[in-house]
Amino acid sequence: MPPSVDSHVAAFTELDARTFHDLLRLRIDVFVVEQSCPYPELDGRDVEPGTRHLWLTRDGAVLAYLRILADPAGVARIGRVVVAPAARGAGLAGALMTGALAEVGERPCVLEAQTHLVAFYAGHGFAVDGPGYVEDGIPHTPMRRNPN
């Protein structure tokens, strides 16, 4: 973990309103505004009992975020991986993924990588798991990590 960065993990019911606002603000600022993808960011999955929210802060400001969903058959799904523009290049995405995989444990895990990030996720044990596709104008690649 980079110095002076705090790591957090919580279920939806453990999030206070301000924290949830700040997490959503980062997701919307990057996925909807920066990447020009108008889509319904609130998809209902944030509030599911099996969902875990992971985020990194410095002095209370949200720097990076992801969520882990509980998909059927015991599969974990990592999604909404995001780093604030001003915090990029500091290793925060890697730190977040390390924390997420510790949370996932020995369960199989899937994600839908933006294709330019396939090598990043491969470095965390994920392998391409199907043909690429385009979503909201951005190429994506399905990936999977099986337990050791």
VMD Tcl script that draws the C-alpha trace (Angstrom):
set ca {
  {0.00 0.00 0.00}
  {1.42 3.41 -0.90}
  {2.26 5.54 2.15}
  {-0.52 7.59 3.72}
  {-3.20 5.67 1.82}
  {-5.97 3.97 3.82}
  {-7.79 0.84 2.63}
  {-11.48 0.19 3.31}
  {-13.87 -2.74 2.75}
  {-17.59 -2.60 3.48}
  {-20.98 -4.03 2.62}
  {-23.57 -1.50 1.45}
  {-25.28 -1.50 4.87}
  {-21.96 -0.44 6.44}
  {-21.51 2.63 4.20}
  {-22.55 6.03 5.44}
  {-24.30 8.38 3.03}
  {-21.25 10.63 2.52}
  {-18.96 7.71 1.68}
  {-21.44 6.21 -0.79}
  {-21.84 9.64 -2.40}
  {-18.07 9.99 -2.79}
  {-17.71 6.48 -4.26}
  {-20.49 7.10 -6.77}
  {-19.07 10.52 -7.63}
  {-15.74 8.94 -8.60}
  {-17.46 6.22 -10.66}
  {-19.67 8.71 -12.49}
  {-16.85 11.23 -13.04}
  {-14.72 8.57 -14.74}
  {-17.08 6.07 -16.36}
  {-19.90 8.39 -17.44}
  {-18.19 11.76 -17.89}
  {-14.49 11.09 -18.71}
  {-15.18 7.99 -20.82}
  {-18.35 9.50 -22.36}
  {-20.50 6.44 -21.58}
  {-24.02 7.52 -20.64}
  {-25.39 4.46 -18.88}
  {-27.32 3.84 -15.66}
  {-24.50 3.75 -13.11}
  {-26.88 2.66 -10.36}
  {-27.67 -0.89 -11.47}
  {-29.05 -2.24 -8.20}
  {-26.05 -4.47 -7.49}
  {-24.36 -2.12 -5.01}
  {-26.99 -2.94 -2.39}
  {-26.97 -6.75 -2.76}
  {-26.02 -8.52 0.48}
  {-23.03 -10.29 -1.13}
  {-21.50 -7.13 -2.62}
  {-18.31 -5.76 -1.08}
  {-17.07 -2.24 -1.77}
  {-13.31 -1.66 -1.61}
  {-11.76 1.77 -1.78}
  {-8.60 3.69 -1.01}
  {-8.45 7.14 0.56}
  {-5.90 9.75 1.47}
  {-6.93 12.31 4.08}
  {-10.53 11.19 3.58}
  {-10.56 11.74 -0.20}
  {-11.49 8.72 -2.34}
  {-8.61 7.84 -4.69}
  {-9.64 4.43 -6.07}
  {-12.54 2.01 -5.90}
  {-13.87 -1.36 -7.00}
  {-16.72 -3.64 -6.05}
  {-16.93 -7.40 -5.72}
  {-20.26 -8.98 -6.62}
  {-21.45 -12.43 -5.62}
  {-22.45 -14.09 -8.89}
  {-24.18 -17.50 -9.05}
  {-22.30 -20.74 -8.26}
  {-19.91 -19.05 -5.84}
  {-18.20 -16.92 -8.49}
  {-16.93 -13.47 -7.48}
  {-17.20 -10.67 -10.04}
  {-14.89 -7.67 -9.81}
  {-16.16 -4.53 -11.45}
  {-16.19 -0.74 -11.49}
  {-12.41 -0.64 -11.04}
  {-11.52 3.05 -11.07}
  {-8.71 5.39 -10.03}
  {-9.18 9.14 -9.77}
  {-7.34 10.95 -12.58}
  {-5.08 12.87 -10.17}
  {-4.08 9.62 -8.41}
  {-3.18 7.53 -11.48}
  {0.30 6.09 -11.89}
  {0.88 5.58 -8.15}
  {0.15 1.84 -8.06}
  {-3.29 2.25 -6.51}
  {-5.09 -0.03 -8.98}
  {-2.61 -2.80 -8.20}
  {-3.01 -2.28 -4.45}
  {-6.78 -2.35 -4.83}
  {-6.68 -5.56 -6.88}
  {-4.42 -7.21 -4.30}
  {-6.93 -6.32 -1.60}
  {-9.84 -7.53 -3.71}
  {-8.22 -10.89 -4.41}
  {-7.52 -11.34 -0.69}
  {-11.23 -10.69 -0.11}
  {-12.22 -13.14 -2.88}
  {-9.98 -15.85 -1.47}
  {-10.22 -19.24 -3.16}
  {-13.40 -18.53 -5.11}
  {-13.26 -18.34 -8.91}
  {-13.35 -14.72 -10.02}
  {-14.36 -13.01 -13.27}
  {-14.22 -9.50 -14.64}
  {-14.86 -7.62 -17.86}
  {-11.57 -5.83 -18.59}
  {-11.24 -2.83 -20.80}
  {-9.09 -4.48 -23.46}
  {-6.14 -2.12 -23.06}
  {-5.88 -3.38 -19.43}
  {-5.72 -7.13 -20.18}
  {-2.00 -7.31 -19.31}
  {-2.63 -5.53 -16.00}
  {-5.26 -8.08 -14.98}
  {-3.13 -10.97 -16.30}
  {-0.51 -9.81 -13.82}
  {-3.05 -10.57 -11.10}
  {-3.68 -14.12 -12.31}
  {-6.55 -13.51 -14.73}
  {-6.69 -15.11 -18.19}
  {-8.81 -14.20 -21.21}
  {-12.05 -16.18 -21.01}
  {-13.91 -15.50 -24.24}
  {-14.08 -13.26 -27.26}
  {-13.75 -9.52 -26.95}
  {-16.71 -7.22 -27.46}
  {-17.49 -3.50 -27.53}
  {-19.59 -1.94 -24.79}
  {-20.41 1.78 -24.82}
  {-17.82 2.25 -27.56}
  {-15.00 0.70 -25.47}
  {-13.42 -2.68 -26.33}
  {-13.73 -5.18 -23.46}
  {-12.37 -8.68 -22.84}
  {-13.88 -11.21 -20.42}
  {-11.31 -12.62 -17.99}
  {-11.31 -15.30 -15.30}
  {-9.10 -16.28 -12.38}
  {-9.49 -19.79 -11.00}
  {-8.43 -20.86 -7.52}
  {-4.94 -22.32 -7.25}
}
mol new
graphics top color blue
foreach p $ca { graphics top sphere $p radius 0.5 }
foreach p [lrange $ca 0 end-1] q [lrange $ca 1 end] { graphics top cylinder $p $q radius 0.2 }
display resetview
